[in-house]
Amino acid sequence: MNKFTEIINEVKKAINGKDKVIADILLAIIAGGNILIEDIPGVGKTTLALAFSKALSLDCKRVQFTPDTMPSDITGFSIYDKATNKFIFKKGAIFCNLFLADELNRTSSRTQAALLEAMEENGVTVDGKTFELEKPFSVIATQNPTGASGTQLLPDSQTDRFMIKLKMGYPDNNSEYHMLINRANSNPLDSVMPVVTKEELLQIQQNVKDVYMSSEIARYIVMLSDATRRSDIIKRGVSPRATIALSDMAKAMAYACSRDYVVPSDVAAVIKPTFTHRIILSSKATASQISSEDAVTIIFNKIKAPRA
Protein backbone atom coordinates (compact mmCIF):
# COMPACT_ATOMS: atom_id res chain seq x y z
CA MET A 1 0.00 0.00 0.00
CA ASN A 2 1.60 3.30 -1.13
CA LYS A 3 1.36 6.63 0.69
CA PHE A 4 -1.47 7.80 -1.57
CA THR A 5 -3.72 4.98 -0.40
CA GLU A 6 -2.66 5.45 3.23
CA ILE A 7 -3.60 9.13 3.16
CA ILE A 8 -6.99 8.38 1.60
CA ASN A 9 -7.74 5.74 4.23
CA GLU A 10 -6.84 8.18 7.00
CA VAL A 11 -9.10 10.93 5.64
CA LYS A 12 -11.93 8.42 5.25
CA LYS A 13 -12.01 8.11 9.04
CA ALA A 14 -13.65 11.55 9.11
CA ILE A 15 -15.67 11.42 5.86
CA ASN A 16 -17.94 8.54 4.88
CA GLY A 17 -18.95 7.57 1.35
CA LYS A 18 -16.96 10.17 -0.58
CA ASP A 19 -13.98 8.13 -1.80
CA LYS A 20 -13.87 9.70 -5.29
CA VAL A 21 -13.97 13.24 -3.91
CA ILE A 22 -11.22 12.45 -1.41
CA ALA A 23 -9.03 10.92 -4.13
CA ASP A 24 -9.52 13.89 -6.49
CA ILE A 25 -8.60 16.39 -3.78
CA LEU A 26 -5.46 14.46 -2.92
CA LEU A 27 -4.52 14.31 -6.60
CA ALA A 28 -4.80 18.10 -6.82
CA ILE A 29 -2.74 18.61 -3.66
CA ILE A 30 0.14 16.39 -4.79
CA ALA A 31 -0.04 18.14 -8.18
CA GLY A 32 0.43 21.45 -6.36
CA GLY A 33 -3.01 22.81 -7.22
CA ASN A 34 -5.97 24.49 -5.53
CA ILE A 35 -9.41 22.99 -5.01
CA LEU A 36 -12.90 24.49 -5.22
CA ILE A 37 -15.77 22.59 -3.60
CA GLU A 38 -19.29 23.77 -4.41
CA ASP A 39 -22.24 22.44 -2.46
CA ILE A 40 -24.90 23.26 0.07
CA PRO A 41 -23.88 23.83 3.71
CA GLY A 42 -23.55 20.85 6.01
CA VAL A 43 -22.28 18.12 3.69
CA GLY A 44 -18.78 17.96 5.21
CA LYS A 45 -16.67 20.35 3.11
CA THR A 46 -14.91 21.92 6.08
CA THR A 47 -14.43 18.59 7.85
CA LEU A 48 -12.85 17.17 4.70
CA ALA A 49 -10.32 20.02 4.49
CA LEU A 50 -9.39 19.70 8.17
CA ALA A 51 -8.95 15.94 7.80
CA PHE A 52 -6.47 16.52 4.96
CA SER A 53 -4.52 19.03 7.03
CA LYS A 54 -4.09 16.44 9.77
CA ALA A 55 -3.23 13.51 7.49
CA LEU A 56 -0.65 15.61 5.61
CA SER A 57 0.81 17.34 8.71
CA LEU A 58 -0.05 20.75 7.30
CA ASP A 59 -0.50 24.01 9.16
CA CYS A 60 -4.12 24.86 8.36
CA LYS A 61 -5.91 28.16 8.77
CA ARG A 62 -9.57 28.81 8.10
CA VAL A 63 -11.39 32.01 7.24
CA GLN A 64 -15.17 32.17 7.19
CA PHE A 65 -15.79 34.65 4.39
CA THR A 66 -18.52 37.23 4.95
CA PRO A 67 -19.45 40.45 3.12
CA ASP A 68 -17.31 42.48 5.57
CA THR A 69 -14.16 40.32 5.33
CA MET A 70 -11.28 42.60 4.32
CA PRO A 71 -8.34 41.78 2.01
CA SER A 72 -5.97 42.54 4.89
CA ASP A 73 -7.62 39.73 6.88
CA ILE A 74 -6.21 37.40 4.25
CA THR A 75 -2.88 38.89 3.22
CA GLY A 76 -1.89 40.79 6.37
CA PHE A 77 -1.06 44.46 6.92
CA SER A 78 1.72 46.82 7.98
CA ILE A 79 1.49 48.53 11.36
CA TYR A 80 3.65 51.28 12.79
CA ASP A 81 5.80 50.26 15.77
CA LYS A 82 6.69 53.21 17.99
CA ALA A 83 9.50 51.31 19.73
CA THR A 84 11.47 50.74 16.53
CA ASN A 85 10.08 53.72 14.57
CA LYS A 86 9.39 51.32 11.70
CA PHE A 87 6.46 49.63 10.03
CA ILE A 88 6.11 45.95 10.94
CA PHE A 89 4.28 43.45 8.75
CA LYS A 90 1.63 41.38 10.51
CA LYS A 91 0.95 38.19 8.56
CA GLY A 92 -2.60 37.35 7.53
CA ALA A 93 -4.37 34.00 7.53
CA ILE A 94 -2.97 33.06 4.12
CA PHE A 95 0.43 32.32 5.68
CA CYS A 96 -0.03 28.60 6.21
CA ASN A 97 0.27 25.35 4.25
CA LEU A 98 -3.42 24.67 3.70
CA PHE A 99 -5.75 27.65 3.55
CA LEU A 100 -9.45 26.89 3.94
CA ALA A 101 -11.54 29.63 2.36
CA ASP A 102 -15.03 28.89 3.63
CA GLU A 103 -17.96 30.21 1.55
CA LEU A 104 -15.67 32.25 -0.69
CA ASN A 105 -18.52 33.49 -2.85
CA ARG A 106 -20.14 35.34 0.06
CA THR A 107 -17.45 38.00 0.24
CA SER A 108 -16.68 41.01 -1.96
CA SER A 109 -14.79 40.82 -5.24
CA ARG A 110 -11.97 42.87 -3.73
CA THR A 111 -11.45 40.34 -0.96
CA GLN A 112 -11.70 37.43 -3.39
CA ALA A 113 -8.98 39.05 -5.46
CA ALA A 114 -6.66 39.03 -2.44
CA LEU A 115 -6.27 35.29 -3.02
CA LEU A 116 -5.25 35.50 -6.68
CA GLU A 117 -1.54 36.14 -6.25
CA ALA A 118 -1.24 33.53 -3.50
CA MET A 119 -2.99 30.88 -5.62
CA GLU A 120 -0.92 31.53 -8.72
CA GLU A 121 2.50 32.60 -7.44
CA ASN A 122 2.63 31.35 -3.82
CA GLY A 123 3.17 34.84 -2.49
CA VAL A 124 1.40 38.03 -1.44
CA THR A 125 2.31 41.66 -2.04
CA VAL A 126 1.54 44.23 0.67
CA ASP A 127 2.61 47.87 0.43
CA GLY A 128 4.78 47.06 -2.56
CA LYS A 129 6.71 44.29 -0.81
CA THR A 130 6.26 40.63 -1.77
CA PHE A 131 6.25 37.90 0.86
CA GLU A 132 6.65 34.27 -0.14
CA LEU A 133 4.39 31.59 1.31
CA GLU A 134 5.78 28.45 2.87
CA LYS A 135 5.67 25.34 0.73
CA PRO A 136 3.72 23.16 0.36
CA PHE A 137 0.78 25.52 -0.12
CA SER A 138 -2.73 24.84 -1.37
CA VAL A 139 -6.11 26.52 -1.11
CA ILE A 140 -9.27 24.55 -0.50
CA ALA A 141 -12.18 26.92 -1.07
CA THR A 142 -15.84 26.16 -0.56
CA GLN A 143 -18.74 27.99 -2.10
CA ASN A 144 -22.49 27.77 -1.82
CA PRO A 145 -24.39 26.98 -5.02
CA THR A 146 -24.81 29.93 -7.39
CA GLY A 147 -28.01 31.78 -6.59
CA ALA A 148 -28.00 30.86 -2.91
CA SER A 149 -28.83 33.67 -0.51
CA GLY A 150 -26.01 36.19 -0.07
CA THR A 151 -23.72 34.78 -2.76
CA GLN A 152 -22.15 36.20 -5.90
CA LEU A 153 -20.33 34.60 -8.80
CA LEU A 154 -16.57 34.17 -8.53
CA PRO A 155 -14.73 36.07 -11.29
CA ASP A 156 -13.55 33.90 -14.16
CA SER A 157 -9.92 34.79 -13.43
CA GLN A 158 -10.27 33.26 -9.98
CA THR A 159 -12.26 30.20 -11.04
CA ASP A 160 -9.58 29.39 -13.60
CA ARG A 161 -6.94 29.29 -10.87
CA PHE A 162 -8.59 26.34 -9.20
CA MET A 163 -7.07 23.16 -10.59
CA ILE A 164 -10.28 21.23 -9.98
CA LYS A 165 -13.86 21.87 -8.92
CA LEU A 166 -15.88 19.23 -7.09
CA LYS A 167 -19.27 18.67 -5.54
CA MET A 168 -19.70 16.69 -2.33
CA GLY A 169 -23.35 15.77 -2.67
CA TYR A 170 -25.53 14.11 -0.06
CA PRO A 171 -24.21 10.90 1.50
CA ASP A 172 -26.08 7.67 0.87
CA ASN A 173 -28.16 6.20 3.68
CA ASN A 174 -25.51 3.74 4.79
CA SER A 175 -22.76 6.39 4.91
CA GLU A 176 -25.01 8.80 6.82
CA TYR A 177 -25.83 6.04 9.30
CA HIS A 178 -22.13 5.35 9.92
CA MET A 179 -21.55 9.10 10.29
CA LEU A 180 -24.09 9.19 13.11
CA ILE A 181 -22.62 6.14 14.83
CA ASN A 182 -19.05 7.42 14.55
CA ARG A 183 -20.00 10.76 16.08
CA ALA A 184 -21.89 9.26 19.01
CA ASN A 185 -19.01 9.39 21.47
CA SER A 186 -16.22 11.33 19.77
CA ASN A 187 -15.25 13.62 16.90
CA PRO A 188 -13.98 11.51 13.96
CA LEU A 189 -11.40 14.21 13.20
CA ASP A 190 -9.64 13.29 16.45
CA SER A 191 -8.87 9.84 15.02
CA VAL A 192 -7.15 11.18 11.89
CA MET A 193 -3.39 10.74 12.26
CA PRO A 194 -0.48 12.16 10.22
CA VAL A 195 0.66 9.90 7.38
CA VAL A 196 3.39 12.06 5.83
CA THR A 197 5.43 15.06 6.96
CA LYS A 198 5.62 18.36 5.07
CA GLU A 199 9.01 17.33 3.72
CA GLU A 200 7.64 14.01 2.49
CA LEU A 201 4.72 15.77 0.80
CA LEU A 202 7.15 18.11 -0.97
CA GLN A 203 9.07 15.07 -2.19
CA ILE A 204 5.85 13.48 -3.44
CA GLN A 205 5.03 16.69 -5.33
CA GLN A 206 8.47 16.58 -6.92
CA ASN A 207 7.98 12.92 -7.85
CA VAL A 208 4.71 13.86 -9.54
CA LYS A 209 6.49 16.55 -11.58
CA ASP A 210 9.06 13.95 -12.65
CA VAL A 211 6.42 11.56 -14.04
CA TYR A 212 7.12 11.02 -17.74
CA MET A 213 4.64 12.23 -20.34
CA SER A 214 5.17 11.17 -23.94
CA SER A 215 4.74 13.60 -26.82
CA GLU A 216 1.67 11.60 -27.93
CA ILE A 217 -0.06 12.11 -24.57
CA ALA A 218 0.93 15.79 -24.49
CA ARG A 219 -0.54 16.32 -27.96
CA TYR A 220 -3.67 14.40 -26.91
CA ILE A 221 -4.18 16.81 -24.00
CA VAL A 222 -3.69 19.83 -26.28
CA MET A 223 -6.25 18.39 -28.73
CA LEU A 224 -8.79 17.99 -25.93
CA SER A 225 -8.30 21.60 -24.87
CA ASP A 226 -8.54 22.83 -28.45
CA ALA A 227 -11.74 20.84 -29.02
CA THR A 228 -13.50 22.80 -26.26
CA ARG A 229 -12.70 26.01 -28.17
CA ARG A 230 -14.15 24.72 -31.45
CA SER A 231 -17.33 23.03 -30.24
CA ASP A 232 -20.74 24.52 -31.07
CA ILE A 233 -22.08 23.56 -27.63
CA ILE A 234 -19.37 25.56 -25.82
CA LYS A 235 -19.33 29.35 -25.99
CA ARG A 236 -15.92 29.67 -24.38
CA GLY A 237 -13.41 26.86 -24.14
CA VAL A 238 -10.71 26.19 -21.58
CA SER A 239 -7.60 28.32 -21.17
CA PRO A 240 -3.97 27.22 -21.61
CA ARG A 241 -3.83 27.13 -17.80
CA ALA A 242 -6.41 24.35 -17.98
CA THR A 243 -4.18 22.42 -20.39
CA ILE A 244 -1.34 22.59 -17.87
CA ALA A 245 -3.71 21.63 -15.05
CA LEU A 246 -4.92 18.55 -16.94
CA SER A 247 -1.32 17.52 -17.56
CA ASP A 248 -0.44 17.92 -13.88
CA MET A 249 -3.52 16.02 -12.74
CA ALA A 250 -2.80 13.19 -15.19
CA LYS A 251 0.74 12.93 -13.80
CA ALA A 252 -0.67 12.81 -10.27
CA MET A 253 -3.05 10.05 -11.34
CA ALA A 254 -0.16 8.06 -12.78
CA TYR A 255 1.75 8.48 -9.51
CA ALA A 256 -1.29 7.32 -7.53
CA CYS A 257 -1.34 4.19 -9.70
CA SER A 258 2.36 3.57 -8.91
CA ARG A 259 3.48 4.41 -12.43
CA ASP A 260 6.19 6.85 -13.53
CA TYR A 261 4.57 7.52 -16.91
CA VAL A 262 1.18 8.81 -18.06
CA VAL A 263 -1.30 6.70 -20.05
CA PRO A 264 -4.56 7.84 -21.70
CA SER A 265 -6.69 6.42 -18.88
CA ASP A 266 -5.00 8.86 -16.48
CA VAL A 267 -6.25 11.76 -18.59
CA ALA A 268 -9.72 10.25 -18.80
CA ALA A 269 -9.92 9.91 -15.01
CA VAL A 270 -9.30 13.59 -14.27
CA ILE A 271 -10.62 15.59 -17.23
CA LYS A 272 -14.09 16.31 -15.79
CA PRO A 273 -13.06 17.94 -12.49
CA THR A 274 -10.33 19.82 -14.37
CA PHE A 275 -12.35 21.16 -17.31
CA THR A 276 -15.99 21.42 -16.21
CA HIS A 277 -15.76 24.69 -14.25
CA ARG A 278 -13.69 26.38 -16.96
CA ILE A 279 -16.13 26.21 -19.87
CA ILE A 280 -19.14 28.38 -20.65
CA LEU A 281 -21.93 26.62 -22.49
CA SER A 282 -23.52 28.00 -25.65
CA SER A 283 -27.22 28.76 -26.01
CA LYS A 284 -27.52 25.59 -28.09
CA ALA A 285 -26.29 23.48 -25.17
CA THR A 286 -28.60 25.28 -22.75
CA ALA A 287 -31.59 24.74 -25.02
CA SER A 288 -30.69 21.06 -25.33
CA GLN A 289 -30.28 20.80 -21.53
CA ILE A 290 -26.65 19.75 -21.90
CA SER A 291 -24.71 20.24 -18.66
CA SER A 292 -21.05 21.19 -18.38
CA GLU A 293 -20.25 17.59 -17.42
CA ASP A 294 -22.12 16.33 -20.49
CA ALA A 295 -20.26 18.78 -22.73
CA VAL A 296 -16.85 17.63 -21.46
CA THR A 297 -17.88 14.00 -22.01
CA ILE A 298 -19.00 14.76 -25.58
CA ILE A 299 -15.70 16.51 -26.31
CA PHE A 300 -13.68 13.72 -24.74
CA ASN A 301 -15.44 11.03 -26.79
CA LYS A 302 -14.74 12.87 -30.06
CA ILE A 303 -10.96 12.89 -29.65
CA LYS A 304 -9.25 9.60 -30.29
CA ALA A 305 -6.80 8.63 -27.57
CA PRO A 306 -3.29 7.51 -28.50
CA ARG A 307 -2.34 3.90 -27.91
CA ALA A 308 -0.96 3.28 -24.43
Wavefront OBJ file of the C-alpha trace (Angstrom):
o trace
v 0.000 0.000 0.000
v 1.595 3.298 -1.127
v 1.364 6.633 0.689
v -1.470 7.797 -1.572
v -3.717 4.980 -0.396
v -2.662 5.449 3.235
v -3.602 9.130 3.156
v -6.992 8.382 1.604
v -7.743 5.736 4.231
v -6.845 8.177 6.999
v -9.096 10.930 5.638
v -11.932 8.424 5.250
v -12.013 8.109 9.037
v -13.647 11.549 9.108
v -15.672 11.423 5.864
v -17.936 8.537 4.884
v -18.951 7.567 1.353
v -16.959 10.166 -0.584
v -13.982 8.127 -1.803
v -13.870 9.703 -5.287
v -13.974 13.244 -3.914
v -11.215 12.449 -1.413
v -9.034 10.921 -4.126
v -9.518 13.887 -6.488
v -8.603 16.395 -3.775
v -5.462 14.464 -2.917
v -4.519 14.308 -6.604
v -4.802 18.096 -6.821
v -2.737 18.608 -3.663
v 0.136 16.393 -4.795
v -0.042 18.137 -8.176
v 0.429 21.445 -6.359
v -3.014 22.807 -7.219
v -5.974 24.486 -5.534
v -9.413 22.986 -5.012
v -12.896 24.491 -5.217
v -15.767 22.595 -3.605
v -19.288 23.766 -4.413
v -22.236 22.437 -2.459
v -24.899 23.256 0.070
v -23.881 23.831 3.715
v -23.553 20.854 6.012
v -22.278 18.122 3.690
v -18.778 17.959 5.213
v -16.672 20.353 3.112
v -14.905 21.917 6.083
v -14.434 18.586 7.848
v -12.846 17.174 4.702
v -10.319 20.016 4.492
v -9.393 19.701 8.167
v -8.946 15.944 7.798
v -6.469 16.518 4.960
v -4.517 19.027 7.029
v -4.087 16.435 9.769
v -3.229 13.513 7.487
v -0.653 15.614 5.615
v 0.807 17.336 8.713
v -0.046 20.745 7.302
v -0.502 24.009 9.161
v -4.117 24.860 8.359
v -5.910 28.164 8.773
v -9.566 28.807 8.097
v -11.389 32.005 7.238
v -15.170 32.173 7.188
v -15.794 34.655 4.392
v -18.521 37.227 4.945
v -19.454 40.454 3.124
v -17.314 42.481 5.568
v -14.163 40.323 5.334
v -11.280 42.603 4.322
v -8.343 41.778 2.011
v -5.965 42.540 4.893
v -7.616 39.733 6.880
v -6.215 37.399 4.246
v -2.881 38.893 3.223
v -1.893 40.792 6.366
v -1.056 44.459 6.918
v 1.716 46.824 7.980
v 1.491 48.527 11.364
v 3.654 51.280 12.794
v 5.803 50.258 15.773
v 6.692 53.209 17.987
v 9.495 51.306 19.732
v 11.472 50.744 16.525
v 10.083 53.717 14.575
v 9.388 51.315 11.698
v 6.458 49.629 10.029
v 6.111 45.946 10.935
v 4.282 43.454 8.748
v 1.633 41.377 10.506
v 0.954 38.188 8.565
v -2.595 37.347 7.532
v -4.367 34.002 7.528
v -2.974 33.065 4.118
v 0.429 32.322 5.678
v -0.026 28.596 6.208
v 0.273 25.346 4.254
v -3.419 24.671 3.697
v -5.746 27.652 3.554
v -9.448 26.886 3.935
v -11.538 29.635 2.361
v -15.032 28.885 3.625
v -17.957 30.210 1.552
v -15.666 32.245 -0.690
v -18.523 33.487 -2.854
v -20.140 35.345 0.063
v -17.452 38.003 0.235
v -16.682 41.011 -1.958
v -14.791 40.821 -5.243
v -11.972 42.869 -3.726
v -11.447 40.337 -0.956
v -11.705 37.427 -3.389
v -8.983 39.050 -5.461
v -6.656 39.030 -2.442
v -6.270 35.293 -3.023
v -5.250 35.497 -6.681
v -1.537 36.141 -6.250
v -1.241 33.526 -3.503
v -2.989 30.885 -5.618
v -0.924 31.534 -8.722
v 2.496 32.602 -7.436
v 2.626 31.354 -3.816
v 3.172 34.838 -2.494
v 1.395 38.032 -1.439
v 2.306 41.661 -2.035
v 1.544 44.228 0.672
v 2.610 47.869 0.434
v 4.778 47.059 -2.562
v 6.705 44.290 -0.810
v 6.264 40.628 -1.773
v 6.248 37.902 0.862
v 6.648 34.266 -0.141
v 4.393 31.586 1.305
v 5.780 28.453 2.867
v 5.674 25.339 0.727
v 3.720 23.160 0.363
v 0.785 25.516 -0.117
v -2.734 24.835 -1.368
v -6.109 26.518 -1.111
v -9.272 24.553 -0.498
v -12.182 26.917 -1.074
v -15.841 26.156 -0.556
v -18.739 27.994 -2.098
v -22.488 27.771 -1.821
v -24.390 26.983 -5.022
v -24.812 29.927 -7.391
v -28.015 31.776 -6.592
v -28.001 30.857 -2.912
v -28.830 33.668 -0.514
v -26.008 36.186 -0.067
v -23.722 34.782 -2.759
v -22.152 36.198 -5.899
v -20.330 34.605 -8.803
v -16.575 34.174 -8.534
v -14.733 36.066 -11.285
v -13.548 33.897 -14.162
v -9.921 34.787 -13.434
v -10.269 33.257 -9.981
v -12.257 30.198 -11.035
v -9.579 29.390 -13.600
v -6.935 29.294 -10.867
v -8.595 26.338 -9.199
v -7.073 23.157 -10.587
v -10.284 21.235 -9.980
v -13.858 21.868 -8.921
v -15.879 19.227 -7.090
v -19.273 18.671 -5.537
v -19.696 16.693 -2.333
v -23.349 15.770 -2.668
v -25.534 14.111 -0.063
v -24.208 10.898 1.497
v -26.081 7.670 0.868
v -28.162 6.200 3.679
v -25.506 3.739 4.793
v -22.762 6.395 4.907
v -25.008 8.796 6.815
v -25.825 6.037 9.298
v -22.133 5.351 9.922
v -21.554 9.096 10.288
v -24.094 9.191 13.114
v -22.623 6.136 14.834
v -19.053 7.416 14.554
v -20.000 10.756 16.085
v -21.890 9.257 19.005
v -19.009 9.386 21.465
v -16.221 11.331 19.774
v -15.252 13.617 16.896
v -13.983 11.510 13.960
v -11.401 14.214 13.204
v -9.643 13.287 16.453
v -8.872 9.844 15.021
v -7.151 11.180 11.889
v -3.388 10.739 12.260
v -0.482 12.158 10.219
v 0.656 9.901 7.385
v 3.390 12.061 5.832
v 5.431 15.056 6.957
v 5.622 18.356 5.071
v 9.008 17.330 3.722
v 7.636 14.007 2.486
v 4.720 15.771 0.796
v 7.152 18.114 -0.965
v 9.069 15.067 -2.193
v 5.846 13.476 -3.443
v 5.026 16.686 -5.332
v 8.473 16.580 -6.915
v 7.981 12.918 -7.850
v 4.713 13.863 -9.539
v 6.486 16.549 -11.580
v 9.056 13.948 -12.655
v 6.417 11.559 -14.037
v 7.120 11.025 -17.740
v 4.639 12.232 -20.343
v 5.173 11.170 -23.941
v 4.743 13.598 -26.815
v 1.665 11.604 -27.925
v -0.057 12.111 -24.568
v 0.929 15.787 -24.491
v -0.538 16.318 -27.965
v -3.667 14.404 -26.913
v -4.181 16.813 -23.998
v -3.695 19.830 -26.278
v -6.250 18.393 -28.731
v -8.788 17.987 -25.930
v -8.302 21.600 -24.867
v -8.545 22.832 -28.449
v -11.738 20.839 -29.017
v -13.498 22.801 -26.256
v -12.703 26.010 -28.170
v -14.150 24.723 -31.449
v -17.331 23.029 -30.238
v -20.739 24.519 -31.069
v -22.076 23.563 -27.626
v -19.372 25.558 -25.820
v -19.333 29.346 -25.993
v -15.920 29.671 -24.378
v -13.414 26.862 -24.138
v -10.711 26.188 -21.575
v -7.596 28.324 -21.173
v -3.974 27.221 -21.613
v -3.831 27.135 -17.804
v -6.410 24.346 -17.978
v -4.184 22.423 -20.389
v -1.342 22.586 -17.865
v -3.714 21.626 -15.049
v -4.925 18.550 -16.943
v -1.325 17.523 -17.565
v -0.444 17.924 -13.879
v -3.523 16.024 -12.745
v -2.796 13.190 -15.185
v 0.738 12.927 -13.802
v -0.670 12.810 -10.266
v -3.055 10.048 -11.340
v -0.162 8.056 -12.779
v 1.751 8.479 -9.512
v -1.291 7.323 -7.528
v -1.338 4.191 -9.700
v 2.364 3.573 -8.906
v 3.485 4.412 -12.435
v 6.193 6.850 -13.528
v 4.569 7.523 -16.910
v 1.177 8.807 -18.059
v -1.296 6.698 -20.047
v -4.563 7.837 -21.704
v -6.694 6.417 -18.878
v -4.998 8.860 -16.476
v -6.247 11.762 -18.590
v -9.725 10.253 -18.798
v -9.917 9.912 -15.010
v -9.298 13.594 -14.273
v -10.622 15.592 -17.227
v -14.085 16.305 -15.786
v -13.060 17.939 -12.488
v -10.328 19.823 -14.367
v -12.349 21.160 -17.312
v -15.989 21.421 -16.212
v -15.757 24.693 -14.255
v -13.694 26.383 -16.960
v -16.125 26.214 -19.874
v -19.135 28.379 -20.654
v -21.934 26.620 -22.491
v -23.516 27.998 -25.648
v -27.222 28.764 -26.014
v -27.521 25.588 -28.095
v -26.295 23.479 -25.170
v -28.596 25.279 -22.753
v -31.593 24.743 -25.024
v -30.694 21.057 -25.335
v -30.284 20.800 -21.532
v -26.655 19.747 -21.897
v -24.712 20.236 -18.657
v -21.054 21.187 -18.381
v -20.251 17.590 -17.424
v -22.123 16.326 -20.492
v -20.259 18.783 -22.725
v -16.854 17.627 -21.461
v -17.882 14.003 -22.014
v -18.997 14.759 -25.578
v -15.704 16.514 -26.310
v -13.680 13.716 -24.743
v -15.437 11.028 -26.787
v -14.745 12.870 -30.060
v -10.963 12.895 -29.649
v -9.246 9.596 -30.294
v -6.801 8.627 -27.571
v -3.287 7.515 -28.496
v -2.337 3.898 -27.913
v -0.961 3.285 -24.431
l 1 2 3 4 5 6 7 8 9 10 11 12 13 14 15 16 17 18 19 20 21 22 23 24 25 26 27 28 29 30 31 32 33 34 35 36 37 38 39 40 41 42 43 44 45 46 47 48 49 50 51 52 53 54 55 56 57 58 59 60 61 62 63 64 65 66 67 68 69 70 71 72 73 74 75 76 77 78 79 80 81 82 83 84 85 86 87 88 89 90 91 92 93 94 95 96 97 98 99 100 101 102 103 104 105 106 107 108 109 110 111 112 113 114 115 116 117 118 119 120 121 122 123 124 125 126 127 128 129 130 131 132 133 134 135 136 137 138 139 140 141 142 143 144 145 146 147 148 149 150 151 152 153 154 155 156 157 158 159 160 161 162 163 164 165 166 167 168 169 170 171 172 173 174 175 176 177 178 179 180 181 182 183 184 185 186 187 188 189 190 191 192 193 194 195 196 197 198 199 200 201 202 203 204 205 206 207 208 209 210 211 212 213 214 215 216 217 218 219 220 221 222 223 224 225 226 227 228 229 230 231 232 233 234 235 236 237 238 239 240 241 242 243 244 245 246 247 248 249 250 251 252 253 254 255 256 257 258 259 260 261 262 263 264 265 266 267 268 269 270 271 272 273 274 275 276 277 278 279 280 281 282 283 284 285 286 287 288 289 290 291 292 293 294 295 296 297 298 299 300 301 302 303 304 305 306 307 308
